[in-house]
Amino acid sequence: MRRSLTIVVMLLVLAVSLGLYRLESEVKILERRLAQATTQLEENRRNNRILAAEWSFLSQPSRLQALAQRHLDLAGLAPAQIGRLDELPLKPPPWDADGNLNSNQNGGQGGSSGAAAIPDVEPSGKPPIPGRKPVKPLHNRNNKRSKDGRIVLADGGRAGQ
Protein backbone atom coordinates (compact mmCIF):
# COMPACT_ATOMS: atom_id res chain seq x y z
CA MET A 1 0.00 0.00 0.00
CA ARG A 2 2.84 2.29 0.90
CA ARG A 3 4.66 1.58 -2.29
CA SER A 4 1.62 2.38 -4.52
CA LEU A 5 1.01 5.59 -2.55
CA THR A 6 4.64 6.60 -3.12
CA ILE A 7 4.32 5.94 -6.86
CA VAL A 8 1.10 7.97 -7.08
CA VAL A 9 2.66 10.87 -5.17
CA MET A 10 5.76 10.76 -7.38
CA LEU A 11 3.59 10.80 -10.51
CA LEU A 12 1.63 13.75 -9.13
CA VAL A 13 4.85 15.64 -8.37
CA LEU A 14 6.10 14.88 -11.89
CA ALA A 15 2.81 16.05 -13.48
CA VAL A 16 2.77 19.27 -11.40
CA SER A 17 6.42 20.03 -12.24
CA LEU A 18 5.78 19.47 -15.98
CA GLY A 19 2.70 21.69 -15.78
CA LEU A 20 4.64 24.43 -14.01
CA TYR A 21 7.46 24.21 -16.57
CA ARG A 22 4.97 24.52 -19.44
CA LEU A 23 3.21 27.41 -17.71
CA GLU A 24 6.51 29.19 -17.15
CA SER A 25 7.47 28.85 -20.82
CA GLU A 26 4.07 30.21 -21.91
CA VAL A 27 4.48 33.17 -19.56
CA LYS A 28 7.92 33.90 -21.03
CA ILE A 29 6.49 33.82 -24.55
CA LEU A 30 3.67 36.17 -23.53
CA GLU A 31 6.15 38.52 -21.83
CA ARG A 32 8.20 38.66 -25.05
CA ARG A 33 5.05 39.44 -27.07
CA LEU A 34 4.11 42.16 -24.60
CA ALA A 35 7.59 43.69 -24.81
CA GLN A 36 7.42 43.67 -28.63
CA ALA A 37 3.96 45.25 -28.61
CA THR A 38 5.10 47.93 -26.16
CA THR A 39 8.15 48.70 -28.30
CA GLN A 40 5.98 48.89 -31.43
CA LEU A 41 3.51 51.18 -29.67
CA GLU A 42 6.28 53.54 -28.55
CA GLU A 43 7.71 53.58 -32.08
CA ASN A 44 4.28 54.33 -33.54
CA ARG A 45 3.76 57.18 -31.10
CA ARG A 46 7.19 58.62 -31.97
CA ASN A 47 6.43 58.35 -35.70
CA ASN A 48 3.05 59.99 -35.11
CA ARG A 49 4.71 62.96 -33.39
CA ILE A 50 7.21 63.27 -36.26
CA LEU A 51 4.44 63.17 -38.86
CA ALA A 52 2.40 65.76 -36.95
CA ALA A 53 5.43 68.08 -36.88
CA GLU A 54 6.02 67.57 -40.62
CA TRP A 55 2.36 68.21 -41.37
CA SER A 56 2.30 71.42 -39.37
CA PHE A 57 5.42 72.60 -41.24
CA LEU A 58 4.11 71.60 -44.68
CA SER A 59 0.69 73.16 -44.16
CA GLN A 60 1.86 76.61 -43.06
CA PRO A 61 -0.18 79.19 -45.00
CA SER A 62 2.88 81.35 -45.82
CA ARG A 63 4.73 78.35 -47.27
CA LEU A 64 1.69 77.25 -49.29
CA GLN A 65 1.20 80.76 -50.65
CA ALA A 66 4.85 80.99 -51.72
CA LEU A 67 4.61 77.59 -53.46
CA ALA A 68 1.40 78.60 -55.21
CA GLN A 69 2.93 81.83 -56.48
CA ARG A 70 6.02 80.01 -57.70
CA HIS A 71 4.37 77.01 -59.40
CA LEU A 72 0.82 78.08 -60.30
CA ASP A 73 -0.09 80.70 -62.84
CA LEU A 74 -3.00 82.21 -60.90
CA ALA A 75 -4.37 85.70 -61.33
CA GLY A 76 -6.27 87.73 -58.79
CA LEU A 77 -10.04 87.53 -58.65
CA ALA A 78 -11.84 90.52 -60.16
CA PRO A 79 -15.10 91.71 -58.57
CA ALA A 80 -16.88 91.17 -61.90
CA GLN A 81 -16.12 87.44 -61.67
CA ILE A 82 -18.20 87.05 -58.54
CA GLY A 83 -21.85 86.34 -59.18
CA ARG A 84 -24.96 85.36 -57.30
CA LEU A 85 -26.70 82.02 -57.42
CA ASP A 86 -29.95 83.49 -58.75
CA GLU A 87 -28.08 84.80 -61.81
CA LEU A 88 -27.36 81.27 -63.03
CA PRO A 89 -29.67 79.93 -65.77
CA LEU A 90 -32.06 77.19 -64.71
CA LYS A 91 -32.04 73.87 -66.50
CA PRO A 92 -35.58 72.90 -67.55
CA PRO A 93 -36.76 69.52 -66.26
CA PRO A 94 -36.93 66.64 -68.78
CA TRP A 95 -40.73 66.36 -68.27
CA ASP A 96 -43.59 68.77 -68.78
CA ALA A 97 -46.28 69.87 -66.32
CA ASP A 98 -48.35 66.74 -67.03
CA GLY A 99 -45.46 64.47 -66.13
CA ASN A 100 -44.75 63.41 -69.73
CA LEU A 101 -41.22 63.17 -71.03
CA ASN A 102 -40.24 66.08 -73.30
CA SER A 103 -39.00 64.59 -76.56
CA ASN A 104 -37.25 67.79 -77.73
CA GLN A 105 -34.64 67.65 -74.98
CA ASN A 106 -31.56 65.50 -74.87
CA GLY A 107 -31.17 65.35 -71.11
CA GLY A 108 -29.13 68.55 -70.93
CA GLN A 109 -26.14 67.02 -72.67
CA GLY A 110 -24.81 68.79 -75.68
CA GLY A 111 -22.61 67.49 -78.42
CA SER A 112 -23.14 65.29 -81.40
CA SER A 113 -23.05 61.88 -79.82
CA GLY A 114 -25.82 60.68 -82.11
CA ALA A 115 -28.00 59.23 -79.35
CA ALA A 116 -29.96 61.49 -77.05
CA ALA A 117 -29.32 60.80 -73.38
CA ILE A 118 -32.74 60.39 -71.78
CA PRO A 119 -32.87 60.44 -67.98
CA ASP A 120 -34.36 57.51 -66.10
CA VAL A 121 -38.11 57.81 -65.90
CA GLU A 122 -40.63 55.39 -64.60
CA PRO A 123 -42.72 53.44 -67.14
CA SER A 124 -45.65 55.74 -66.38
CA GLY A 125 -43.67 58.76 -67.68
CA LYS A 126 -43.55 60.37 -64.24
CA PRO A 127 -40.28 61.75 -62.87
CA PRO A 128 -38.24 59.24 -60.88
CA ILE A 129 -38.44 59.05 -57.10
CA PRO A 130 -35.05 59.83 -55.51
CA GLY A 131 -33.32 56.74 -54.13
CA ARG A 132 -35.51 54.33 -56.12
CA LYS A 133 -34.53 52.59 -59.32
CA PRO A 134 -37.18 52.55 -62.03
CA VAL A 135 -38.74 49.16 -62.69
CA LYS A 136 -38.20 47.76 -66.16
CA PRO A 137 -41.14 45.79 -67.57
CA LEU A 138 -40.48 42.12 -68.18
CA HIS A 139 -40.71 41.10 -71.82
CA ASN A 140 -40.93 37.34 -71.77
CA ARG A 141 -43.35 35.45 -73.97
CA ASN A 142 -44.00 32.93 -71.17
CA ASN A 143 -45.23 35.62 -68.79
CA LYS A 144 -48.89 36.56 -68.97
CA ARG A 145 -50.58 39.67 -67.67
CA SER A 146 -53.78 39.56 -65.65
CA LYS A 147 -56.63 42.00 -66.17
CA ASP A 148 -55.27 44.42 -63.55
CA GLY A 149 -51.81 44.55 -65.21
CA ARG A 150 -49.95 42.22 -62.86
CA ILE A 151 -47.58 39.66 -64.35
CA VAL A 152 -48.75 36.08 -63.83
CA LEU A 153 -45.82 33.65 -63.90
CA ALA A 154 -47.92 30.54 -63.29
CA ASP A 155 -51.67 30.33 -63.50
CA GLY A 156 -51.88 27.45 -61.01
CA GLY A 157 -54.24 25.37 -63.11
CA ARG A 158 -56.70 28.24 -63.58
CA ALA A 159 -56.10 28.63 -67.30
CA GLY A 160 -59.77 28.31 -68.14
CA GLN A 161 -60.95 30.81 -65.55
C-alpha positions as CSV (number, residue, x, y, z in Angstrom):
1,M,0.0,0.0,0.0
2,R,2.8,2.3,0.9
3,R,4.7,1.6,-2.3
4,S,1.6,2.4,-4.5
5,L,1.0,5.6,-2.6
6,T,4.6,6.6,-3.1
7,I,4.3,5.9,-6.9
8,V,1.1,8.0,-7.1
9,V,2.7,10.9,-5.2
10,M,5.8,10.8,-7.4
11,L,3.6,10.8,-10.5
12,L,1.6,13.7,-9.1
13,V,4.9,15.6,-8.4
14,L,6.1,14.9,-11.9
15,A,2.8,16.0,-13.5
16,V,2.8,19.3,-11.4
17,S,6.4,20.0,-12.2
18,L,5.8,19.5,-16.0
19,G,2.7,21.7,-15.8
20,L,4.6,24.4,-14.0
21,Y,7.5,24.2,-16.6
22,R,5.0,24.5,-19.4
23,L,3.2,27.4,-17.7
24,E,6.5,29.2,-17.2
25,S,7.5,28.9,-20.8
26,E,4.1,30.2,-21.9
27,V,4.5,33.2,-19.6
28,K,7.9,33.9,-21.0
29,I,6.5,33.8,-24.6
30,L,3.7,36.2,-23.5
31,E,6.1,38.5,-21.8
32,R,8.2,38.7,-25.0
33,R,5.1,39.4,-27.1
34,L,4.1,42.2,-24.6
35,A,7.6,43.7,-24.8
36,Q,7.4,43.7,-28.6
37,A,4.0,45.3,-28.6
38,T,5.1,47.9,-26.2
39,T,8.1,48.7,-28.3
40,Q,6.0,48.9,-31.4
41,L,3.5,51.2,-29.7
42,E,6.3,53.5,-28.5
43,E,7.7,53.6,-32.1
44,N,4.3,54.3,-33.5
45,R,3.8,57.2,-31.1
46,R,7.2,58.6,-32.0
47,N,6.4,58.4,-35.7
48,N,3.1,60.0,-35.1
49,R,4.7,63.0,-33.4
50,I,7.2,63.3,-36.3
51,L,4.4,63.2,-38.9
52,A,2.4,65.8,-37.0
53,A,5.4,68.1,-36.9
54,E,6.0,67.6,-40.6
55,W,2.4,68.2,-41.4
56,S,2.3,71.4,-39.4
57,F,5.4,72.6,-41.2
58,L,4.1,71.6,-44.7
59,S,0.7,73.2,-44.2
60,Q,1.9,76.6,-43.1
61,P,-0.2,79.2,-45.0
62,S,2.9,81.4,-45.8
63,R,4.7,78.4,-47.3
64,L,1.7,77.2,-49.3
65,Q,1.2,80.8,-50.7
66,A,4.9,81.0,-51.7
67,L,4.6,77.6,-53.5
68,A,1.4,78.6,-55.2
69,Q,2.9,81.8,-56.5
70,R,6.0,80.0,-57.7
71,H,4.4,77.0,-59.4
72,L,0.8,78.1,-60.3
73,D,-0.1,80.7,-62.8
74,L,-3.0,82.2,-60.9
75,A,-4.4,85.7,-61.3
76,G,-6.3,87.7,-58.8
77,L,-10.0,87.5,-58.7
78,A,-11.8,90.5,-60.2
79,P,-15.1,91.7,-58.6
80,A,-16.9,91.2,-61.9
81,Q,-16.1,87.4,-61.7
82,I,-18.2,87.0,-58.5
83,G,-21.9,86.3,-59.2
84,R,-25.0,85.4,-57.3
85,L,-26.7,82.0,-57.4
86,D,-30.0,83.5,-58.8
87,E,-28.1,84.8,-61.8
88,L,-27.4,81.3,-63.0
89,P,-29.7,79.9,-65.8
90,L,-32.1,77.2,-64.7
91,K,-32.0,73.9,-66.5
92,P,-35.6,72.9,-67.6
93,P,-36.8,69.5,-66.3
94,P,-36.9,66.6,-68.8
95,W,-40.7,66.4,-68.3
96,D,-43.6,68.8,-68.8
97,A,-46.3,69.9,-66.3
98,D,-48.4,66.7,-67.0
99,G,-45.5,64.5,-66.1
100,N,-44.7,63.4,-69.7
101,L,-41.2,63.2,-71.0
102,N,-40.2,66.1,-73.3
103,S,-39.0,64.6,-76.6
104,N,-37.2,67.8,-77.7
105,Q,-34.6,67.7,-75.0
106,N,-31.6,65.5,-74.9
107,G,-31.2,65.4,-71.1
108,G,-29.1,68.6,-70.9
109,Q,-26.1,67.0,-72.7
110,G,-24.8,68.8,-75.7
111,G,-22.6,67.5,-78.4
112,S,-23.1,65.3,-81.4
113,S,-23.1,61.9,-79.8
114,G,-25.8,60.7,-82.1
115,A,-28.0,59.2,-79.4
116,A,-30.0,61.5,-77.1
117,A,-29.3,60.8,-73.4
118,I,-32.7,60.4,-71.8
119,P,-32.9,60.4,-68.0
120,D,-34.4,57.5,-66.1
121,V,-38.1,57.8,-65.9
122,E,-40.6,55.4,-64.6
123,P,-42.7,53.4,-67.1
124,S,-45.6,55.7,-66.4
125,G,-43.7,58.8,-67.7
126,K,-43.5,60.4,-64.2
127,P,-40.3,61.8,-62.9
128,P,-38.2,59.2,-60.9
129,I,-38.4,59.1,-57.1
130,P,-35.1,59.8,-55.5
131,G,-33.3,56.7,-54.1
132,R,-35.5,54.3,-56.1
133,K,-34.5,52.6,-59.3
134,P,-37.2,52.5,-62.0
135,V,-38.7,49.2,-62.7
136,K,-38.2,47.8,-66.2
137,P,-41.1,45.8,-67.6
138,L,-40.5,42.1,-68.2
139,H,-40.7,41.1,-71.8
140,N,-40.9,37.3,-71.8
141,R,-43.4,35.5,-74.0
142,N,-44.0,32.9,-71.2
143,N,-45.2,35.6,-68.8
144,K,-48.9,36.6,-69.0
145,R,-50.6,39.7,-67.7
146,S,-53.8,39.6,-65.7
147,K,-56.6,42.0,-66.2
148,D,-55.3,44.4,-63.5
149,G,-51.8,44.6,-65.2
150,R,-49.9,42.2,-62.9
151,I,-47.6,39.7,-64.3
152,V,-48.8,36.1,-63.8
153,L,-45.8,33.6,-63.9
154,A,-47.9,30.5,-63.3
155,D,-51.7,30.3,-63.5
156,G,-51.9,27.5,-61.0
157,G,-54.2,25.4,-63.1
158,R,-56.7,28.2,-63.6
159,A,-56.1,28.6,-67.3
160,G,-59.8,28.3,-68.1
161,Q,-61.0,30.8,-65.6
